[in-house]
Amino acid sequence: MSAVRPDPSKLYHRKMPATWWLTNRSYFLFMLRELSSVFIAVQIYQLSNGPDAYVAFTQKLSSPGWILFHLVALLFALYHSFTWFQSSAVVLPLRIGERSISRPIVTALHVGAWVMVSLIVLVLFLALKS
């Protein structure tokens, strides 16, 4: 059962500029979302170097450049999380009986659960730190 492959010289290859994703808002937002993982990966990489390297890394964080970097990383993480919750409402629609719950409500439920879990983690962190 071998498939017949077309002659490569007869295939059409459309030339795409490197900035193709800037031509459409949806493409731009998608690429921005994917870029957000780079900022988060830097932090995870620093954690993987061991406790001593991470402590040395955290001591440098008080400089204005690192504060700006982490502010941008926070914004990217928030954007990434929110768009993830929006897409999960599309991929996994919530139904109660025959009724389908609207996507904004499902997104709001996800974000609400995220805020609750974040608050619980914050309270536990503050309680254990004391």
Sine and cosine of phi, psi and omega as CSV:
sin_phi,cos_phi,sin_psi,cos_psi,sin_omega,cos_omega
0.00,0.00,0.94,0.33,-0.01,-1.00
-0.99,-0.11,0.70,-0.72,0.00,-1.00
-1.00,0.06,0.60,-0.80,0.04,-1.00
-1.00,0.08,0.84,-0.54,-0.01,-1.00
-1.00,-0.09,0.61,-0.79,0.01,-1.00
-0.95,0.31,0.39,-0.92,0.03,-1.00
-0.91,0.41,0.85,-0.53,-0.04,-1.00
-0.85,0.52,-0.47,0.88,-0.01,-1.00
-0.94,0.33,-0.30,0.95,-0.02,-1.00
-0.98,-0.18,0.01,1.00,0.02,-1.00
-0.98,0.18,0.58,-0.82,0.03,-1.00
-1.00,-0.02,0.84,-0.55,0.06,-1.00
-0.88,-0.47,0.95,-0.32,-0.02,-1.00
-0.96,0.28,0.75,-0.66,0.03,-1.00
-0.97,0.23,0.81,-0.59,-0.01,-1.00
-0.89,-0.46,0.77,-0.64,0.07,-1.00
-0.95,0.30,0.33,-0.94,-0.01,-1.00
-0.91,0.41,-0.34,0.94,-0.03,-1.00
-0.98,-0.20,0.46,0.89,-0.05,-1.00
-0.85,0.53,-0.52,0.85,-0.07,-1.00
-0.97,0.23,-0.16,0.99,0.04,-1.00
-1.00,0.07,-0.14,0.99,-0.08,-1.00
-0.99,0.11,-0.27,0.96,-0.06,-1.00
-0.72,-0.69,0.75,-0.67,-0.04,-1.00
-0.86,0.51,-0.65,0.76,0.00,-1.00
-0.90,0.44,-0.66,0.75,0.04,-1.00
-0.90,0.43,-0.66,0.75,-0.01,-1.00
-0.88,0.47,-0.72,0.70,0.00,-1.00
-0.91,0.41,-0.59,0.81,0.06,-1.00
-0.90,0.43,-0.72,0.69,0.01,-1.00
-0.91,0.42,-0.59,0.81,0.06,-1.00
-0.90,0.44,-0.65,0.76,0.03,-1.00
-0.90,0.44,-0.67,0.74,0.01,-1.00
-0.93,0.37,-0.57,0.82,0.04,-1.00
-0.91,0.42,-0.50,0.87,-0.04,-1.00
-0.86,0.51,-0.47,0.88,-0.01,-1.00
-0.93,0.37,-0.40,0.92,0.02,-1.00
-0.90,0.44,-0.68,0.74,-0.01,-1.00
-0.90,0.43,-0.63,0.78,0.01,-1.00
-0.95,0.32,-0.57,0.82,0.00,-1.00
-0.90,0.44,-0.52,0.85,0.03,-1.00
-0.88,0.47,-0.71,0.70,0.01,-1.00
-0.90,0.43,-0.69,0.73,0.01,-1.00
-0.90,0.43,-0.62,0.78,0.04,-1.00
-0.88,0.48,-0.68,0.73,0.00,-1.00
-0.90,0.44,-0.60,0.80,0.05,-1.00
-0.91,0.41,-0.55,0.84,-0.06,-1.00
-0.96,0.26,-0.20,0.98,0.00,-1.00
-0.99,0.16,-0.05,1.00,0.03,-1.00
0.97,-0.26,0.24,-0.97,-0.09,-1.00
-0.91,0.43,-0.64,0.77,-0.04,-1.00
-0.91,0.40,-0.69,0.73,0.01,-1.00
-0.92,0.40,-0.58,0.82,-0.01,-1.00
-0.94,0.33,-0.61,0.79,0.05,-1.00
-0.89,0.45,-0.69,0.73,0.05,-1.00
-0.89,0.47,-0.62,0.78,0.03,-1.00
-0.91,0.42,-0.69,0.72,-0.04,-1.00
-0.94,0.35,-0.43,0.90,0.04,-1.00
-0.94,0.34,-0.43,0.90,0.04,-1.00
-0.99,0.13,-0.15,0.99,-0.15,-0.99
-0.95,0.31,-0.17,0.99,-0.03,-1.00
-0.99,0.14,-0.09,1.00,0.03,-1.00
-0.96,0.27,0.49,-0.87,-0.04,-1.00
-0.85,0.53,-0.57,0.82,0.01,-1.00
-0.90,0.44,-0.68,0.73,0.00,-1.00
-0.95,0.32,-0.57,0.82,0.05,-1.00
-0.90,0.44,-0.68,0.73,0.05,-1.00
-0.90,0.44,-0.68,0.73,0.03,-1.00
-0.85,0.53,-0.72,0.70,-0.04,-1.00
-0.96,0.29,-0.47,0.88,0.12,-0.99
-0.91,0.41,-0.70,0.72,0.06,-1.00
-0.90,0.43,-0.66,0.75,0.02,-1.00
-0.89,0.46,-0.64,0.77,0.05,-1.00
-0.89,0.46,-0.71,0.71,0.01,-1.00
-0.89,0.46,-0.66,0.75,0.05,-1.00
-0.91,0.42,-0.65,0.76,0.01,-1.00
-0.90,0.43,-0.65,0.76,0.04,-1.00
-0.91,0.42,-0.68,0.73,0.04,-1.00
-0.89,0.46,-0.71,0.71,0.00,-1.00
-0.87,0.49,-0.71,0.70,-0.02,-1.00
-0.90,0.43,-0.72,0.70,-0.04,-1.00
-0.90,0.43,-0.67,0.74,0.02,-1.00
-0.93,0.36,-0.48,0.88,0.08,-1.00
-0.91,0.42,-0.70,0.71,0.02,-1.00
-0.91,0.42,-0.60,0.80,0.06,-1.00
-0.90,0.44,-0.69,0.73,-0.02,-1.00
-0.94,0.33,-0.52,0.85,0.03,-1.00
-0.92,0.39,-0.48,0.88,0.06,-1.00
-0.93,0.37,-0.45,0.89,0.03,-1.00
-0.99,0.14,-0.70,0.72,-0.09,-1.00
-0.96,0.28,-0.63,0.78,-0.05,-1.00
-0.85,-0.52,0.98,0.21,-0.02,-1.00
-0.91,0.42,0.64,-0.77,-0.02,-1.00
-1.00,-0.05,0.78,-0.62,0.01,-1.00
-0.83,-0.56,0.63,-0.77,0.14,-0.99
-0.84,-0.54,0.96,-0.28,-0.10,-1.00
0.92,0.40,-0.81,-0.58,0.02,-1.00
-1.00,0.00,-0.26,0.97,-0.06,-1.00
-1.00,0.10,0.65,-0.76,0.09,-1.00
-0.98,-0.20,0.76,-0.65,0.01,-1.00
-0.98,0.21,0.65,-0.76,-0.06,-1.00
-0.92,0.39,0.45,-0.89,-0.05,-1.00
-0.87,0.49,-0.67,0.74,0.04,-1.00
-0.88,0.48,-0.57,0.82,0.02,-1.00
-0.94,0.34,-0.65,0.76,0.03,-1.00
-0.90,0.44,-0.67,0.74,0.05,-1.00
-0.88,0.47,-0.68,0.73,0.01,-1.00
-0.90,0.44,-0.61,0.79,0.05,-1.00
-0.90,0.43,-0.67,0.74,0.04,-1.00
-0.89,0.45,-0.72,0.69,0.00,-1.00
-0.90,0.44,-0.64,0.77,0.05,-1.00
-0.88,0.48,-0.68,0.73,0.05,-1.00
-0.90,0.43,-0.63,0.78,0.03,-1.00
-0.88,0.47,-0.70,0.72,0.02,-1.00
-0.90,0.43,-0.67,0.74,0.00,-1.00
-0.89,0.45,-0.73,0.68,0.01,-1.00
-0.89,0.45,-0.64,0.76,0.03,-1.00
-0.89,0.46,-0.66,0.75,0.03,-1.00
-0.91,0.41,-0.64,0.77,0.05,-1.00
-0.89,0.46,-0.70,0.72,0.03,-1.00
-0.89,0.45,-0.65,0.76,0.02,-1.00
-0.89,0.45,-0.71,0.71,0.02,-1.00
-0.89,0.46,-0.70,0.72,0.03,-1.00
-0.90,0.44,-0.65,0.76,0.03,-1.00
-0.88,0.47,-0.73,0.69,0.01,-1.00
-0.92,0.40,-0.58,0.82,0.01,-1.00
-0.94,0.35,-0.64,0.77,-0.01,-1.00
-0.97,0.23,-0.41,0.91,0.00,-1.00
-0.96,0.29,-0.49,0.87,-0.05,-1.00
-0.95,0.31,0.00,0.00,0.00,0.00
